[in-house]
Amino acid sequence: MSLKIKEFIEYMEELAPVNLKESYDNVGFLIGDREENIRKVLIALDATLEVIEESKSKGANLLITHHPLLFKKPSSITKDTLQGRKIIELIKNDINLYSSHTNLDSVKNGMNDTIMNMLGFNSYEIIDKNPIKENSGIGRIGNLEKEKTLGEMCDLVKKALDLKFIKVVGSMDKKIKRVAVINGSGEDFFERARLMGADLVITGDTSYHFVSDYREMGVSIMDIGHFSSEWPLFKHIGRGIEDYLKSKDESIEVFISEKNKEPYNVV
């Protein structure tokens, strides 16, 4: 029994429909041959050169990433650019590339829901609803069953996501009841979260002026890093993808990347 790339595409586009992506995004089957049989699969957050080398070393002919390699249509594909080198390496080594990004963030049981479940929320609302599909949209907001201090929330998040360091704005004694979570870059949704009553916003990318302003408005911000706000979730979703692949063809090998790394060093 074998599974073709085109059959996997059908599964992924049912799991996270492409039309749920944000307008700036580019998702789906980006490089490869739909008719090829899947043999080995590598799951990673980004298609870095290290990850592509890892795909080659493991013999993977399908690389699944959260962040797309092709955000914008390239004007040329040459080894003069980093993007060009990556595309050429993938094609030369017959590695197919599929990316599921903001559509996977948005959809029910996708990245946003996964992080809420990992943080222990049983019920929550969508911050920015997507009109295309029910129960989809960017960001989630919910109430804690029991009020916690900001310091206690830091401990909870670090434990749930296995993090050593986070950045946080606000007094550690501040009482937190209502929490908004936006994995990845969430600043576009801060104001909506504030208007929905968030005491704390947990996200992956912040800038000085944003967090300074929201501190003054009484909203605490927890910046856990872009990588840390997404890689634990994508690994979790990746295990579900592995279950699907194995159910269709037991011979398919699935690897979770060991080379996908946080780009920042803390010194």
Secondary structure, 3 states (H helix, E strand, C coil): CCCEHHHHHHHHHHHCCHHHCCCCCCCEEEECCCCCECCEEEEECCCCHHHHHHHHHHCCCEEEECCCCCCCCCCCCCCCCHHHHHHHHHHHCCCEEEECCHHHHHCCCCHHHHHHHHCCCCCCEEEEECCCCCCCEEEEEEEEEEEEEHHHHHHHHHHHHCCCCCEEECCCCCEEEEEEEEEEECHHHHHHHHHCCCCEEEEEECCHHHHHHHHHCCCEEEECCHHHHHHHHHHHHHHHHHHHHHHHCCCCEEEECCCCCCCCCCC
